[in-house]
């Protein structure tokens, strides 16, 4: 019933593979991450392309969780994918780290989809473009009344038939990729 989705391991792969039209489902299947009804009868994990980055949708029972949401200006593609899967409400969006290709579409999603909370670290991004989207996320979430919460190590989102748990690396690492939140569902 457990499916491990460790975002931090794939950060470098994501950067290279996204540019090469890599087949994500094949990679995830190869490392044992798959949407298998026998292993996870009440949960689904979908890996959706969101442009340069990738987005992970985890559905446990009736609740949807999103890990990362790709670069700016790809929210239309993400929203179409969510609509195809009849997802109109997201319990939480978890941002692994503060790079545009992981969080840039979040302001557009906040404006278009009901999101109950955003989980992301509170350090300030180093790059100007990343800081721009970070600030836009903060202001859009505030306008929409969506809470932004700092993650905690071993933080759990408990549902009746499954859970999601967050794991935090050293948040003082100088490379933002090394600060990525890992997620287990």
VMD Tcl script that draws the C-alpha trace (Angstrom):
set ca {
  {0.00 0.00 0.00}
  {3.00 2.30 0.25}
  {4.30 4.13 -2.75}
  {7.43 6.18 -2.14}
  {7.79 9.40 -4.06}
  {11.12 10.95 -3.20}
  {11.32 14.24 -4.99}
  {14.86 15.17 -3.98}
  {16.38 12.11 -5.67}
  {14.86 13.07 -9.00}
  {15.73 16.77 -9.07}
  {18.71 16.41 -11.40}
  {16.94 13.78 -13.52}
  {13.95 16.09 -13.88}
  {16.09 18.92 -15.23}
  {17.69 16.74 -17.91}
  {14.79 14.45 -18.73}
  {12.18 17.20 -19.12}
  {14.19 18.75 -21.93}
  {14.38 15.40 -23.71}
  {10.67 14.40 -23.65}
  {11.51 11.63 -21.20}
  {8.76 9.11 -20.40}
  {8.28 9.69 -16.68}
  {6.03 6.69 -16.07}
  {8.78 4.39 -17.35}
  {11.29 5.93 -14.93}
  {8.93 5.71 -11.98}
  {7.99 2.13 -12.86}
  {11.69 1.22 -13.11}
  {12.34 2.39 -9.55}
  {9.20 0.75 -8.19}
  {6.89 3.74 -8.10}
  {3.69 2.88 -9.90}
  {-0.03 3.38 -9.73}
  {-0.94 -0.22 -8.88}
  {-4.54 -0.82 -7.69}
  {-3.47 -4.02 -5.90}
  {-0.74 -2.23 -3.94}
  {-2.72 0.97 -3.43}
  {-6.45 0.20 -3.62}
  {-7.50 3.58 -2.17}
  {-4.75 5.79 -3.58}
  {-3.57 6.92 -6.99}
  {-0.32 8.56 -7.98}
  {-0.11 10.30 -11.34}
  {2.94 12.00 -12.79}
  {1.92 14.83 -15.06}
  {4.15 16.81 -17.35}
  {3.93 20.50 -16.61}
  {6.38 21.85 -19.11}
  {10.03 21.84 -18.06}
  {9.25 20.31 -14.67}
  {6.82 17.72 -13.51}
  {3.86 17.59 -11.19}
  {2.87 14.68 -8.99}
  {-0.81 14.22 -8.18}
  {-1.59 11.98 -5.23}
  {-5.23 11.09 -4.65}
  {-6.13 9.28 -1.43}
  {-9.81 8.48 -1.20}
  {-11.54 11.67 -2.31}
  {-8.71 14.10 -1.48}
  {-6.11 15.33 -3.96}
  {-2.60 16.48 -3.11}
  {-0.12 18.02 -5.54}
  {3.67 17.93 -5.28}
  {5.21 20.72 -7.37}
  {3.41 22.37 -10.27}
  {5.96 23.24 -12.90}
  {7.11 26.52 -14.39}
  {5.13 29.69 -14.93}
  {2.66 29.86 -17.79}
  {1.91 26.13 -17.71}
  {-1.10 26.36 -15.40}
  {-3.47 25.99 -18.38}
  {-2.01 22.58 -19.19}
  {-2.18 21.56 -15.53}
  {-5.78 22.74 -15.14}
  {-6.83 20.81 -18.27}
  {-5.19 17.66 -16.86}
  {-6.93 18.13 -13.50}
  {-10.30 18.64 -15.22}
  {-9.82 15.45 -17.27}
  {-9.37 13.60 -13.98}
  {-12.35 15.38 -12.35}
  {-10.14 17.16 -9.80}
  {-11.60 20.56 -8.87}
  {-10.28 20.84 -5.33}
  {-6.79 20.29 -3.92}
  {-6.25 19.63 -0.23}
  {-2.60 20.78 -0.31}
  {0.06 21.81 -2.80}
  {3.51 20.82 -1.57}
  {6.40 22.73 -3.13}
  {9.60 20.68 -2.93}
  {11.89 23.72 -3.29}
  {11.84 27.29 -4.58}
  {12.79 27.04 -8.23}
  {10.48 28.36 -10.95}
  {10.18 24.93 -12.61}
  {8.68 23.59 -9.37}
  {6.47 26.51 -8.27}
  {6.03 28.98 -11.15}
  {2.51 27.81 -12.09}
  {1.22 27.98 -8.52}
  {-0.06 31.59 -8.70}
  {-2.20 30.65 -11.72}
  {-3.44 27.50 -10.00}
  {-4.35 29.47 -6.90}
  {-6.50 31.74 -9.08}
  {-8.20 28.85 -10.92}
  {-8.56 25.88 -8.56}
  {-9.75 25.56 -4.97}
  {-6.61 24.91 -2.91}
  {-6.91 24.56 0.86}
  {-3.27 25.09 1.76}
  {0.23 25.45 0.36}
  {3.14 23.74 2.08}
  {6.56 25.25 1.36}
  {9.71 26.23 3.18}
  {10.07 29.82 4.29}
  {13.62 30.55 3.12}
  {13.92 33.19 0.40}
  {15.01 32.01 -3.06}
  {18.38 33.26 -4.29}
  {17.55 33.81 -7.95}
  {15.58 36.91 -8.96}
  {13.07 34.96 -11.10}
  {12.45 32.42 -8.33}
  {11.99 35.24 -5.80}
  {9.47 36.89 -8.13}
  {7.28 33.76 -8.20}
  {7.77 33.14 -4.49}
  {6.44 36.65 -3.74}
  {3.60 36.18 -6.23}
  {2.61 32.93 -4.49}
  {2.55 34.71 -1.12}
  {0.40 37.59 -2.39}
  {-1.99 35.42 -4.45}
  {-2.50 32.99 -1.58}
  {-3.22 35.92 0.73}
  {-5.77 37.36 -1.76}
  {-7.49 33.96 -2.08}
  {-7.42 33.24 1.67}
  {-5.20 30.17 1.23}
  {-2.86 29.44 4.12}
  {0.83 28.90 3.48}
  {2.39 26.59 6.01}
  {5.99 25.71 6.69}
  {6.59 21.96 6.48}
  {7.66 19.91 9.47}
  {9.78 16.77 9.35}
  {7.51 13.70 9.46}
  {4.43 15.91 8.99}
  {1.49 13.71 8.03}
  {-1.72 14.26 6.12}
  {-3.90 11.45 7.42}
  {-6.88 10.18 5.44}
  {-9.11 7.26 6.36}
  {-7.45 4.97 3.82}
  {-3.92 6.32 3.54}
  {-1.50 9.07 4.44}
  {1.16 11.34 3.06}
  {4.29 12.04 5.07}
  {6.87 14.79 4.49}
  {10.59 14.44 5.10}
  {12.82 17.49 5.36}
  {16.49 17.55 4.48}
  {18.96 20.00 5.95}
  {17.20 23.32 5.33}
  {20.50 25.20 5.70}
  {22.07 23.62 2.62}
  {23.42 26.28 0.26}
  {22.08 24.57 -2.89}
  {18.28 24.89 -3.01}
  {18.01 21.53 -4.78}
  {19.47 19.94 -1.65}
  {16.67 21.47 0.44}
  {13.94 19.59 -1.43}
  {11.10 18.18 0.59}
  {10.65 14.43 0.08}
  {7.15 12.96 0.09}
  {5.97 9.46 0.94}
  {2.44 8.34 0.16}
}
mol new
graphics top color blue
foreach p $ca { graphics top sphere $p radius 0.5 }
foreach p [lrange $ca 0 end-1] q [lrange $ca 1 end] { graphics top cylinder $p $q radius 0.2 }
display resetview
